[in-house]
Amino acid sequence: MPLAIDPPIINPDRPENPLEAQKKLRDLSTVGWTDESFLQLPDDGHHYEIINGKLVDMGNSGALHGYICSTLMILLGSYIRDKKLGAIFDSSTAFQMASGNKRSPDIAFFAKDRLQGISLLTSSFLVGAPDLAVEVLSPGNTVAEIDGKLEEYFVNGCRLVWIIHPVQRYVLVYRHAQQPDYLLKDSDQLTGEEVVPGFSANVASLLEVPNFG
């Protein structure tokens, strides 16, 4: 379950020791998070978001989650790059919501028309939700957490969300936050629709995990 942490003052000369860095996150507080302080968080392997003014430690994920994310990133990223459709980002990338929240989907795609006028990507945050947001479920995810993400994604310009359950082997496809448009199982094709035109992947292949026994 995500853990909310009071926002600290981040020292550019932060300690290198991850345990000391975690203690600093919990011990120090200030009136709110700035882009600078968020970017200066220690590289401790944790996944953070800012939700309602609080730094939220989204925790770490297991091997299955990471494998499914990596598989889809390779398939989707290769297609997007080959077709020059836009830019794809992993879960280490935060996006600035209108509420001030910073959200980080497991995989995010911005269409090239949303990036017009940006000659080079920088270390600053892109504003708005991605055109496509992908969330791969982990045991610690809650219904309220996912509902909150869905609502904020679509309010901020998202057009398509895939919620992937790697254990129960299905994909929920959302075009609005209220309810999924459809559920895909092993025999179905996951498509990018008009958001990632031409992209298609078999759900069974996407969720296939090699047996190393």
C-alpha positions, 0 to 999 in steps of 0.5 A: 500500500502506498505510504504518504510522507510529509514533504521535506526540505531537500538538501542538494548535498543529500547523504548518499546512504539510502537509509539516511536519505529515507530518514531525512524524508521522514524527519524534515518538513516544509510547507509544500513540494517544489519541482526542485525538491521533488527532482532532488529526491534520493535515488533510492529505488523507490517510486514516488508521486505527489498527491494532495501535497503529500509525497507518496512512496508507491513502493517497489514492485516484484519481478512479474510486474517489472517483466510485464512492464519491460515487455510492453515497453519494448513492444510499444516503444519500438513501434512508437519510435519506428513510426515516429508517433511521439515519445514513450516514458517509464515509471520514473517520469512524473507528469504535472497535473492541473491539481499540482499532483505529480503522477507517474504511470508505469508506461506513458505515451505522449503523441507528437502533436502534444509535444509541438514546440519542444525541440529537446526534452529537458529535466522539467516536468511535462504538463498534463496526463499522457495520451496513453497511460498504462498501469500494471497492477501489483498486490499492493494496489487498491481500488481507490488508488486506481480510481484516483489515477483514472479520474486524474488522468482523464481530467488532464487530457488522457485519451486511453488507459490500459489497466493490466492484471498480470496474475488474473491475465486480463486487460481493462481498457478505459476511454473515460474514468467511470468504467472500463469500455471492455475487458480483454482476455488471452485470445484478444488483441490489445490495440492502440486504437486512434491513440497509437494507430496500427499498434496491436499485441496479443494479450496472451503473448504480452502476459506470457512469462518464460519458464526457467525451470 
